[in-house]
Amino acid sequence: MFTEQFIFDLLRETLRIAVVVSAPVLMSALLAGVSIGLFQALTSIQEMTLTFVPKLVAMLAVFWVSMSFMTRTLVDFFQATVIPSIAGS
């Protein structure tokens, strides 16, 4: 049966996997935002679409490139942790 310790361990591992899977996209948004902000500060251009569109493009590109990593990480997590715990109960 599911013990309190098992549930806490599963929750901790789930949160770790969520951070690992979302890190590439969030880091690309951070880097794109900082570089665009620096560019805007240096050139005094304050255009709102200049911040949104490149950040969106960078996030979509990194998401597309890292999609196999994200899928593999989630499948491994489910096959190693979630499915055996469901089958064992």
C-alpha positions as CSV (number, residue, x, y, z in Angstrom):
1,M,0.0,0.0,0.0
2,F,1.0,3.6,-0.3
3,T,2.8,4.8,2.8
4,E,3.4,8.4,3.7
5,Q,7.1,8.1,3.1
6,F,6.4,6.6,-0.4
7,I,4.1,9.5,-1.3
8,F,6.6,12.1,-0.2
9,D,9.4,10.4,-2.1
10,L,7.2,10.2,-5.2
11,L,6.2,13.9,-4.9
12,R,9.8,14.9,-4.4
13,E,10.9,13.0,-7.5
14,T,7.9,14.3,-9.5
15,L,8.9,17.9,-8.6
16,R,12.6,17.2,-9.6
17,I,11.5,15.8,-12.9
18,A,9.3,18.8,-13.5
19,V,12.2,21.1,-12.9
20,V,14.5,19.1,-15.1
21,V,12.0,18.9,-18.0
22,S,11.1,22.6,-17.9
23,A,14.7,23.9,-17.4
24,P,15.8,24.1,-21.0
25,V,12.8,26.2,-22.1
26,L,12.9,28.5,-19.1
27,M,16.7,29.0,-19.5
28,S,16.2,30.0,-23.1
29,A,13.5,32.5,-22.1
30,L,15.8,33.9,-19.5
31,L,18.8,34.2,-21.8
32,A,16.6,35.7,-24.6
33,G,15.0,38.2,-22.2
34,V,18.3,39.3,-20.7
35,S,20.0,39.7,-24.1
36,I,17.0,41.6,-25.6
37,G,16.8,43.8,-22.4
38,L,20.4,44.6,-22.7
39,F,20.0,45.4,-26.4
40,Q,17.1,47.7,-25.6
41,A,19.0,49.4,-22.8
42,L,22.0,50.0,-25.1
43,T,20.0,51.3,-28.1
44,S,17.1,53.0,-26.2
45,I,14.5,51.1,-28.3
46,Q,11.4,50.4,-26.2
47,E,9.3,48.3,-28.5
48,M,7.1,45.7,-26.8
49,T,7.0,43.3,-29.7
50,L,10.8,43.3,-29.7
51,T,10.8,41.5,-26.4
52,F,7.9,39.1,-27.1
53,V,8.6,37.7,-30.5
54,P,12.3,36.7,-30.1
55,K,11.6,35.2,-26.7
56,L,8.7,33.1,-28.2
57,V,10.9,32.0,-31.1
58,A,13.7,31.0,-28.8
59,M,11.4,29.1,-26.5
60,L,9.8,27.2,-29.4
61,A,13.1,26.4,-30.9
62,V,14.5,25.0,-27.6
63,F,11.3,23.1,-27.0
64,W,11.5,21.5,-30.4
65,V,15.1,20.6,-30.0
66,S,14.7,19.2,-26.4
67,M,11.4,17.4,-27.0
68,S,13.1,14.0,-27.2
69,F,14.9,14.6,-24.0
70,M,11.7,15.7,-22.2
71,T,9.8,12.7,-23.6
72,R,12.6,10.2,-22.6
73,T,12.8,11.7,-19.1
74,L,9.1,11.5,-18.5
75,V,8.8,7.9,-20.0
76,D,11.7,6.7,-17.8
77,F,10.1,8.3,-14.8
78,F,6.8,6.7,-15.4
79,Q,8.2,3.3,-16.3
80,A,10.6,3.2,-13.3
81,T,8.3,4.8,-10.6
82,V,4.7,5.3,-11.4
83,I,3.7,2.2,-13.3
84,P,5.3,-0.3,-10.9
85,S,3.7,1.5,-7.9
86,I,0.3,1.3,-9.5
87,A,0.8,-2.4,-10.6
88,G,2.1,-3.3,-7.1
89,S,-1.0,-2.0,-5.2
